[in-house]
Amino acid sequence: MTAAFTGTGTLVRLALRRDRVMLPSWIAIVVLMASSSASATAGLYPTTASRVELATANNGTPSLVALYGRVYDPGSLGAVSLLKMTVFGAVAAAIMSILIMVRHTRGDEETGRLELVGATAIGRRAPLTAALLVTAGADLALGALAALGLAGAGLPVAGSLVAGLAWATAGLAFGALAAVVAQLTESARSAIGLSSAVLGAAYLLRAVGDSSDGARRLSWLSPIGWSQQTRPYAGDRWWAALITLAFTAAVTAAAYALVARRDLGAGLLPDRPGPATASAALRGPVTLAWRLQRTAVLAWTLAFLVVGLLVGGIAGNVGDMVDSDQAREFITKLGGQRALTDAFLATEVAFLALGASVFGIQSALRPRGEETAQRAEMVLATAAGRVRWVAAHLTVALAGTALLMAAAGLGAGLGYAGQAGDAHQVGRVLGAALAQIPAVWVVTGIVTALFGLLPRLTALGWAALAAFLLLGEFGTLFGLPQAVRDVSPFTHVPHLPGGQASAAPLLWLLLVAAALTAAGLYAFRRRDLAP
């Protein structure tokens, strides 16, 4: 029996080495956002009355409840501090767990890395066990550090521990789910897509259950709902985490049962065979790149449109959520110059731009995935040149990020216009979203430059995005010098709607993005293909 787990420790060390950039960055972002939210809330809502007013406005707005969840103790500083973070922390831990699990199971099988490692003294269940251990360690580290950060910000220790426990167990649950999905599919892309769909369904169940009085039980069918039902600082129902742990144990057992029933590299749900001949539309690298990424583009676009509609619907109620002049001044400084609504929309559009950058990085990294899987060599053996092949994937990445921001801006504009009864708001909000595109393209350009110059360090693209997120979210709060904040391309985007539009910084961002992209293409043209 123990022979099946031989080599687990070695695989754990290998996985930690490979994830030495991504894991600390991901955990640091969540922890800093949680602790800074707690610190900021104490200053913005210092009295019980102000917190009750905020919580009442949130709980009385179905779109806000669907997006963030309910505040179960309106007078509690901790409960109000985690208004956005309770659900966000659980989702962040879930996404992290999905990526780790798929990367070190199905991803390694797809690239042939696991077959190479399996030729040594590695047990049959060692890869899955190592991935589970790394995922669990990351989730526990996130939960523990988040609890320390919240307690360090002055919140009660008991509630801080429950919050960390809720996020850690949510990550464990979705890590186990991803382990099962990795046994079912034949590609890492399919595993991530299916796992993300399950996460989206869980979020939707929680949203419908929280926002509808007649469907509250639906929240109890979702791991995200279980995380929220721990109610940090509002009763500290730690026992709700036991449901998540029991679910995790059952799903983990299923993953072990499935891994014993399939061959290496195969999935229990094999991919559908493709057509015998290629479609007439599949004529070159661009159409091939679109064919490979179209599902992701369409799914992300739909998600951004829905989130945009929610943001636009919420915008009309922002004024009800702030009580003090200090709070109004703080929110105005964060995003706009004319009104709280414009400030809120500017802040949310900027945050959506960071989300679009995630897609941009994933899409721009696709050539690297094709290279390591040795499929690029076969494509480049045809008439397709190197630059043309990479440019095809970059076309999808750049056009895709622009489409995401357009969908988000259109959704937010329509949602806000419906609330305000002013159709002119659609163009204003859409323009604000489109103004973020050059900054998103700079992030994509960084990844392209790394792909061409330092292909083994393309993961630094994620670290760059994490740094930009930290500078954007906390640069002002922590009083960082403007020169430091200017490192982020998003700092140079005009704060729209509500701010002064200027084409000059956008043109400079486009030039930087073009230079980075050109450097990456030139370097890839001259270097050898690297595994």
Phi and psi in degrees as a GROMACS rama.xvg file:
@    title "Ramachandran Plot"
@    xaxis  label "Phi"
@    yaxis  label "Psi"
@TYPE xy
-67.2518  -23.1668  THR-2
-62.6505  -28.2079  ALA-3
-67.2258  -18.829  ALA-4
-107.264  8.10317  PHE-5
-59.9589  133.784  THR-6
87.3391  5.28375  GLY-7
-59.9861  -44.4084  THR-8
-60.558  -41.0303  GLY-9
-62.4577  -42.7407  THR-10
-67.0179  -34.6203  LEU-11
-63.0692  -46.1562  VAL-12
-63.3967  -38.9152  ARG-13
-64.1705  -43.1543  LEU-14
-64.659  -41.9307  ALA-15
-64.1654  -36.1571  LEU-16
-66.9754  -41.0537  ARG-17
-68.6361  -30.1845  ARG-18
-102.031  20.0218  ASP-19
-66.9162  -16.9697  ARG-20
-96.553  -48.8656  VAL-21
-65.7566  -46.6266  MET-22
-64.1651  -52.0812  LEU-23
-59.5211  -37.8887  PRO-24
-64.1221  -46.2274  SER-25
-62.3324  -47.9524  TRP-26
-64.2511  -42.0966  ILE-27
-61.7136  -39.8989  ALA-28
-62.2647  -48.1633  ILE-29
-63.5397  -43.8811  VAL-30
-64.8037  -44.8865  VAL-31
-65.86  -38.5998  LEU-32
-65.3404  -39.6509  MET-33
-66.6437  -49.1133  ALA-34
-67.7984  -38.7825  SER-35
-70.0535  -33.5462  SER-36
-62.4939  -41.4994  SER-37
-64.8473  -43.5017  ALA-38
-65.5404  -42.3585  SER-39
-68.4313  -38.605  ALA-40
-63.9192  -36.6406  THR-41
-60.8347  -34.471  ALA-42
-82.5195  -32.3952  GLY-43
-77.273  -35.6018  LEU-44
-128.574  72.9944  TYR-45
-75.3787  -20.3418  PRO-46
-108.55  156.966  THR-47
-62.0709  -38.5813  THR-48
-61.7757  -41.731  ALA-49
-67.2069  -36.4865  SER-50
-69.984  -39.1036  ARG-51
-63.035  -39.7702  VAL-52
-64.5073  -42.8897  GLU-53
-62.1047  -48.8012  LEU-54
-63.5756  -38.6076  ALA-55
-64.822  -41.4656  THR-56
-63.2674  -40.8593  ALA-57
-65.0925  -51.7452  ASN-58
-66.4383  -21.8631  ASN-59
-90.9149  0.862767  GLY-60
-115.179  105.315  THR-61
-54.9488  -38.5474  PRO-62
-66.074  -36.233  SER-63
-67.8683  -42.1118  LEU-64
-63.8782  -40.0801  VAL-65
-63.7701  -36.5908  ALA-66
-80.0651  -44.574  LEU-67
-110.888  -23.5305  TYR-68
98.0558  179.431  GLY-69
-92.6161  153.962  ARG-70
-97.6657  112.732  VAL-71
-84.8952  -17.2998  TYR-72
-133.451  91.2997  ASP-73
-57.3836  -27.8752  PRO-74
-88.0181  -8.17253  GLY-75
-80.5704  127.609  SER-76
-62.2169  -41.6529  LEU-77
-64.5503  -44.5902  GLY-78
-62.7278  -40.0621  ALA-79
-71.3862  -35.7216  VAL-80
-61.0873  -33.9557  SER-81
-96.3723  20.8187  LEU-82
-51.4706  -49.2799  LEU-83
-90.4484  -28.4374  LYS-84
-80.4587  -24.1079  MET-85
-58.8895  -52.0791  THR-86
-75.7631  -40.1688  VAL-87
-60.7772  -42.9775  PHE-88
-62.0066  -40.6681  GLY-89
-65.7672  -42.8525  ALA-90
-67.0324  -40.6194  VAL-91
-62.2411  -43.2211  ALA-92
-64.7818  -37.893  ALA-93
-65.1357  -45.4773  ALA-94
-63.6699  -43.6107  ILE-95
-57.3202  -44.853  MET-96
-65.7166  -41.0665  SER-97
-61.2469  -46.2079  ILE-98
-63.7295  -42.9924  LEU-99
-63.3874  -49.0422  ILE-100
-62.478  -47.4252  MET-101
-67.9275  -38.3176  VAL-102
-59.6197  -40.9  ARG-103
-98.8163  5.55962  HIS-104
-121.339  -86.4304  THR-105
-64.1004  -36.2163  ARG-106
-61.717  -44.289  GLY-107
-68.6906  -32.6175  ASP-108
-68.2784  -41.67  GLU-109
-65.1161  -37.2563  GLU-110
-83.1432  -8.39206  THR-111
86.8697  -0.939618  GLY-112
-64.9783  -39.6877  ARG-113
-69.3678  -33.4056  LEU-114
-65.5035  -38.6361  GLU-115
-66.3055  -45.1242  LEU-116
-66.5522  -36.667  VAL-117
-66.1732  -16.252  GLY-118
-72.9  -12.2166  ALA-119
-94.0327  -166.259  THR-120
-81.244  73.1498  ALA-121
-121.774  127.539  ILE-122
-72.1726  162.465  GLY-123
-62.6143  -35.8703  ARG-124
-98.8861  1.17293  ARG-125
-63.7365  -44.428  ALA-126
-60.0543  -44.7367  PRO-127
-64.7684  -41.7927  LEU-128
-63.9042  -42.7501  THR-129
-62.5188  -43.252  ALA-130
-63.2015  -40.1256  ALA-131
-64.7776  -40.3558  LEU-132
-67.0072  -42.915  LEU-133
-64.6803  -43.1584  VAL-134
-62.0548  -46.4311  THR-135
-62.8382  -41.688  ALA-136
-61.9844  -41.4691  GLY-137
-65.1337  -42.3535  ALA-138
-65.0478  -42.729  ASP-139
-67.0147  -37.9737  LEU-140
-64.2124  -42.6194  ALA-141
-60.9807  -46.6077  LEU-142
-64.0421  -43.6763  GLY-143
-66.4808  -45.2155  ALA-144
-68.5951  -35.3992  LEU-145
-64.2297  -41.7174  ALA-146
-61.9829  -42.6831  ALA-147
-63.4439  -41.4994  LEU-148
-64.4055  -41.9158  GLY-149
-66.8349  -43.4457  LEU-150
-65.425  -38.4947  ALA-151
-65.2706  -23.9146  GLY-152
-82.0561  1.10918  ALA-153
101.788  4.80739  GLY-154
-84.3066  157.551  LEU-155
-57.0944  140.989  PRO-156
-64.3254  -42.9251  VAL-157
-59.8864  -47.8102  ALA-158
-65.1081  -35.5865  GLY-159
-64.1181  -41.1207  SER-160
-64.7707  -39.2739  LEU-161
-66.8646  -39.3316  VAL-162
-62.1223  -46.7039  ALA-163
-61.956  -39.4029  GLY-164
-63.7425  -40.887  LEU-165
-62.079  -44.5722  ALA-166
-70.3953  -40.5354  TRP-167
-63.1676  -44.7636  ALA-168
-69.2033  -32.8879  THR-169
-62.3247  -42.3744  ALA-170
-63.409  -41.1863  GLY-171
-60.8203  -42.329  LEU-172
-62.2331  -45.9292  ALA-173
-78.046  -23.746  PHE-174
-64.5152  -41.9865  GLY-175
-65.8005  -41.0211  ALA-176
-61.7942  -41.9725  LEU-177
-64.5155  -32.6118  ALA-178
-63.4682  -39.7061  ALA-179
-67.8449  -45.8311  VAL-180
-61.4349  -35.6125  VAL-181
-63.4489  -25.9713  ALA-182
-80.3455  -22.0268  GLN-183
-87.373  -36.0676  LEU-184
-96.8799  167.974  THR-185
-108.031  -2.16785  GLU-186
-138.682  151.232  SER-187
-65.1739  -36.4581  ALA-188
-61.5332  -43.8257  ARG-189
-66.0069  -38.0465  SER-190
-64.8369  -44.0355  ALA-191
-66.0595  -41.494  ILE-192
-63.0026  -45.4653  GLY-193
-68.6615  -40.7269  LEU-194
-63.6503  -40.3363  SER-195
-65.9115  -35.2958  SER-196
-64.4159  -39.5008  ALA-197
-64.1256  -41.6838  VAL-198
-61.8541  -42.8637  LEU-199
-62.3766  -40.1811  GLY-200
-65.1185  -39.3281  ALA-201
-64.5671  -41.0883  ALA-202
-64.0974  -41.59  TYR-203
-64.8384  -41.8311  LEU-204
-59.6272  -44.4596  LEU-205
-63.176  -41.8906  ARG-206
-64.508  -45.7425  ALA-207
-66.0392  -42.8225  VAL-208
-63.7026  -39.5106  GLY-209
-73.6647  -36.0688  ASP-210
-90.7994  -8.834  SER-211
-118.117  122.465  SER-212
-63.8416  -28.6288  ASP-213
-89.2868  1.53739  GLY-214
-131.679  30.462  ALA-215
-59.6675  -29.6973  ARG-216
-66.555  -21.107  ARG-217
-61.1255  -31.2287  LEU-218
-61.5471  -28.6275  SER-219
-80.0648  -1.25766  TRP-220
-97.8188  3.2183  LEU-221
-121.427  132.464  SER-222
-58.5004  -31.749  PRO-223
-67.2649  -38.8766  ILE-224
-64.1459  -39.3233  GLY-225
-61.9151  -41.2178  TRP-226
-60.5138  -44.3222  SER-227
-68.5824  -31.7652  GLN-228
-72.509  -5.55316  GLN-229
-67.9631  -22.8625  THR-230
50.2441  64.0063  ARG-231
-57.849  137.264  PRO-232
64.2738  10.18  TYR-233
-138.351  47.8114  ALA-234
117.436  -22.67  GLY-235
48.8824  62.1275  ASP-236
-84.7117  75.131  ARG-237
-63.0358  -23.8425  TRP-238
-64.1585  -22.234  TRP-239
-63.9151  -27.466  ALA-240
-67.6277  -23.5862  ALA-241
-64.2722  -32.1923  LEU-242
-62.9676  -44.4463  ILE-243
-63.5484  -41.422  THR-244
-65.7777  -39.9712  LEU-245
-64.1547  -41.9294  ALA-246
-62.0972  -43.2124  PHE-247
-60.9695  -43.3537  THR-248
-62.6099  -42.9604  ALA-249
-65.9703  -43.3328  ALA-250
-69.6181  -35.9414  VAL-251
-63.1653  -42.3723  THR-252
-60.5302  -39.0443  ALA-253
-64.3851  -38.3451  ALA-254
-63.1805  -42.0505  ALA-255
-65.2325  -37.727  TYR-256
-65.9027  -37.6476  ALA-257
-73.7963  -36.2127  LEU-258
-65.2992  -24.5088  VAL-259
-81.2341  -8.89419  ALA-260
-106.068  6.94953  ARG-261
-135.279  162.594  ARG-262
-87.3339  158.575  ASP-263
-61.7028  129.679  LEU-264
89.0527  -15.368  GLY-265
-96.2796  158.518  ALA-266
-118.953  150.859  GLY-267
-68.971  -20.8572  LEU-268
-115.625  86.0622  LEU-269
-63.0624  149.581  PRO-270
-63.9625  148.936  ASP-271
-68.294  133.906  ARG-272
-60.3683  141.155  PRO-273
-79.3787  171.167  GLY-274
-66.9867  157.952  PRO-275
-67.3654  -32.3835  ALA-276
-125.764  152.391  THR-277
-72.7757  152.511  ALA-278
-65.2978  151.839  SER-279
-62.6404  -25.3836  ALA-280
-76.7533  -15.7447  ALA-281
-89.4192  75.047  LEU-282
-103.792  -13.8086  ARG-283
-164.831  -174.176  GLY-284
-59.9326  -36.9072  PRO-285
-65.5532  -47.3553  VAL-286
-67.4907  -32.0003  THR-287
-66.6755  -45.1604  LEU-288
-61.0556  -41.1357  ALA-289
-64.4188  -41.7858  TRP-290
-61.4478  -37.4458  ARG-291
-74.0365  -28.0288  LEU-292
-115.565  2.82698  GLN-293
-65.6086  -36.4925  ARG-294
-62.1397  -44.6899  THR-295
-64.0869  -42.3507  ALA-296
-61.1271  -46.8144  VAL-297
-67.4185  -40.0192  LEU-298
-65.503  -45.4325  ALA-299
-63.3534  -40.0103  TRP-300
-62.4003  -44.7308  THR-301
-61.5302  -42.8628  LEU-302
-62.4894  -42.9266  ALA-303
-67.2212  -35.5235  PHE-304
-64.1207  -43.6179  LEU-305
-65.2507  -46.0188  VAL-306
-62.5166  -39.2224  VAL-307
-60.7561  -42.3827  GLY-308
-61.5536  -40.9292  LEU-309
-64.5048  -44.5837  LEU-310
-61.5229  -44.4439  VAL-311
-63.6345  -37.6726  GLY-312
-67.623  -32.4072  GLY-313
-75.6041  -31.6809  ILE-314
-54.6151  -36.4559  ALA-315
-68.4242  -14.4494  GLY-316
-105.912  7.20647  ASN-317
-61.7321  -38.154  VAL-318
-59.9691  -27.5752  GLY-319
-78.445  -10.6686  ASP-320
-96.7081  -5.11496  MET-321
-121.161  134.018  VAL-322
-107.236  -42.5459  ASP-323
-97.9803  157.97  SER-324
-62.5028  -33.4  ASP-325
-63.8897  -41.6496  GLN-326
-65.4603  -42.2549  ALA-327
-62.8123  -41.5689  ARG-328
-64.7264  -39.6781  GLU-329
-63.6864  -47.8749  PHE-330
-65.4276  -38.759  ILE-331
-61.6717  -41.051  THR-332
-64.6741  -31.8894  LYS-333
-67.2951  -36.6651  LEU-334
-136.83  -25.9719  GLY-335
-148.526  -173.265  GLY-336
-129.767  -14.6923  GLN-337
-106.847  -46.4712  ARG-338
-149.672  159.295  ALA-339
-61.0965  -38.245  LEU-340
-64.4796  -44.8432  THR-341
-62.7466  -39.153  ASP-342
-62.9793  -43.2067  ALA-343
-62.9735  -46.78  PHE-344
-63.4381  -41.1763  LEU-345
-62.2567  -41.1427  ALA-346
-66.8968  -43.9403  THR-347
-68.8753  -38.0832  GLU-348
-63.6435  -39.5634  VAL-349
-64.2139  -38.4961  ALA-350
-68.0149  -37.911  PHE-351
-64.2444  -32.481  LEU-352
-63.3368  -37.1918  ALA-353
-63.9907  -38.7471  LEU-354
-64.3952  -40.1798  GLY-355
-63.6441  -31.4395  ALA-356
-65.0978  -32.1931  SER-357
-60.6066  -46.8987  VAL-358
-62.119  -42.308  PHE-359
-59.1273  -40.8454  GLY-360
-65.5153  -46.8976  ILE-361
-58.1728  -44.5606  GLN-362
-69.0418  -41.0519  SER-363
-69.1722  -23.4806  ALA-364
-82.4527  -6.70247  LEU-365
-59.1792  -41.7117  ARG-366
-59.0569  -35.5819  PRO-367
-65.6192  -39.495  ARG-368
-64.1157  -40.4104  GLY-369
-66.0538  -34.2205  GLU-370
-68.5764  -47.8007  GLU-371
-68.5953  -28.4312  THR-372
-82.4769  -0.432417  ALA-373
66.4387  18.5234  GLN-374
-83.5372  -26.8617  ARG-375
-62.2477  -36.2119  ALA-376
-60.5069  -38.7447  GLU-377
-69.3434  -39.4869  MET-378
-67.6535  -42.5778  VAL-379
-72.4663  -13.0343  LEU-380
-75.194  -11.3205  ALA-381
-89.7702  -163.559  THR-382
-75.259  -7.76146  ALA-383
-71.6348  123.116  ALA-384
-79.4108  166.081  GLY-385
-61.3992  -52.0252  ARG-386
-62.3518  -40.8994  VAL-387
-63.8061  -38.7058  ARG-388
-67.2109  -48.3927  TRP-389
-66.6111  -40.4056  VAL-390
-60.9757  -31.0891  ALA-391
-63.6252  -45.443  ALA-392
-67.6141  -36.2206  HIS-393
-67.0137  -33.555  LEU-394
-59.7574  -43.5071  THR-395
-65.3239  -41.6318  VAL-396
-63.6407  -46.9658  ALA-397
-70.3164  -45.7374  LEU-398
-66.8888  -35.6421  ALA-399
-65.2992  -44.3086  GLY-400
-64.9955  -37.6879  THR-401
-63.7984  -39.8231  ALA-402
-64.4892  -39.9171  LEU-403
-61.6429  -47.0544  LEU-404
-67.1374  -35.3861  MET-405
-65.153  -41.5854  ALA-406
-64.63  -43.5347  ALA-407
-63.8899  -44.6528  ALA-408
-64.665  -40.7895  GLY-409
-64.9987  -44.5445  LEU-410
-62.4063  -46.7202  GLY-411
-64.4588  -39.5069  ALA-412
-64.2436  -43.8891  GLY-413
-65.4111  -41.6862  LEU-414
-63.3504  -43.9996  GLY-415
-71.5517  -39.3004  TYR-416
-61.6758  -38.0722  ALA-417
-64.2611  -37.2357  GLY-418
-70.9423  -43.3435  GLN-419
-86.3152  -15.9133  ALA-420
69.3444  29.8632  GLY-421
-133.677  106.014  ASP-422
-66.5701  -20.4399  ALA-423
-66.5671  -18.3758  HIS-424
-67.4104  -24.0382  GLN-425
-60.7154  -48.2911  VAL-426
-65.4961  -38.7954  GLY-427
-62.5286  -48.3576  ARG-428
-72.0481  -38.8079  VAL-429
-61.0968  -42.3916  LEU-430
-61.8348  -38.0385  GLY-431
-62.8431  -39.5424  ALA-432
-69.0905  -42.3603  ALA-433
-65.8236  -28.5782  LEU-434
-65.6826  -19.1001  ALA-435
-80.7831  -13.9915  GLN-436
-59.7724  -45.3725  ILE-437
-56.8304  -38.1172  PRO-438
-66.5781  -39.3922  ALA-439
-62.8633  -39.6834  VAL-440
-67.1519  -28.6348  TRP-441
-62.5115  -42.5584  VAL-442
-61.15  -44.2793  VAL-443
-61.7724  -38.2967  THR-444
-64.6833  -36.3928  GLY-445
-61.1207  -44.2066  ILE-446
-64.4321  -40.9727  VAL-447
-63.8506  -41.4664  THR-448
-63.0235  -42.133  ALA-449
-64.1312  -39.2091  LEU-450
-61.2358  -39.6926  PHE-451
-79.8843  -40.6973  GLY-452
-90.2334  -44.727  LEU-453
-133.633  72.6328  LEU-454
-60.1976  -29.5745  PRO-455
-76.6553  -9.08473  ARG-456
-114.32  25.2983  LEU-457
-63.7347  -21.1918  THR-458
-63.0819  -17.7663  ALA-459
-63.7139  -18.4493  LEU-460
-60.0871  -37.7686  GLY-461
-67.4208  -38.6962  TRP-462
-64.0995  -38.3544  ALA-463
-62.931  -43.7837  ALA-464
-63.9005  -39.1947  LEU-465
-61.5835  -41.6977  ALA-466
-63.9743  -41.5137  ALA-467
-64.3762  -38.5553  PHE-468
-63.2652  -45.1346  LEU-469
-63.9951  -41.6145  LEU-470
-65.7041  -40.0072  LEU-471
-71.4949  -40.2545  GLY-472
-80.5359  -34.6474  GLU-473
-121.6  -5.13862  PHE-474
-58.1809  -45.8428  GLY-475
-70.4178  -42.6248  THR-476
-62.3972  -37.5345  LEU-477
-91.1125  0.633383  PHE-478
68.4504  33.4236  GLY-479
-68.8035  146.934  LEU-480
-58.7472  150.306  PRO-481
-60.963  -34.1638  GLN-482
-61.766  -34.9784  ALA-483
-71.8329  -43.49  VAL-484
-65.9616  -27.3336  ARG-485
-70.4261  -9.85752  ASP-486
-62.5983  -33.0294  VAL-487
-77.2953  130.407  SER-488
-64.4814  -25.9664  PRO-489
-70.5036  -19.7537  PHE-490
-65.7242  -26.9814  THR-491
-89.7481  -4.69046  HIS-492
-78.3879  132.057  VAL-493
-57.3891  141.54  PRO-494
-78.7965  92.8882  HIS-495
-118.949  147.781  LEU-496
-78.1191  159.241  PRO-497
107.606  -24.2155  GLY-498
-96.1875  -172.933  GLY-499
-92.9579  121.572  GLN-500
-74.2898  138.043  ALA-501
-145.651  128.301  SER-502
-81.3752  -24.7345  ALA-503
-58.0142  -51.8397  ALA-504
-63.2182  -31.9994  PRO-505
-68.3863  -38.9603  LEU-506
-65.1371  -40.513  LEU-507
-63.1536  -40.8055  TRP-508
-63.4408  -39.7277  LEU-509
-63.3066  -39.4049  LEU-510
-65.1624  -41.9422  LEU-511
-63.0694  -44.461  VAL-512
-61.5938  -42.1001  ALA-513
-65.0366  -40.7149  ALA-514
-64.749  -44.2299  ALA-515
-63.3446  -42.8617  LEU-516
-64.5681  -43.9222  THR-517
-62.7139  -39.3965  ALA-518
-63.1014  -41.9379  ALA-519
-65.4175  -42.7354  GLY-520
-65.5205  -42.1224  LEU-521
-63.945  -43.571  TYR-522
-66.9404  -39.8705  ALA-523
-65.8421  -34.2302  PHE-524
-64.2339  -27.399  ARG-525
-102.283  -13.5697  ARG-526
-95.9963  165.737  ARG-527
-79.366  156.51  ASP-528
-66.7046  132.487  LEU-529
-115.779  138.336  ALA-530
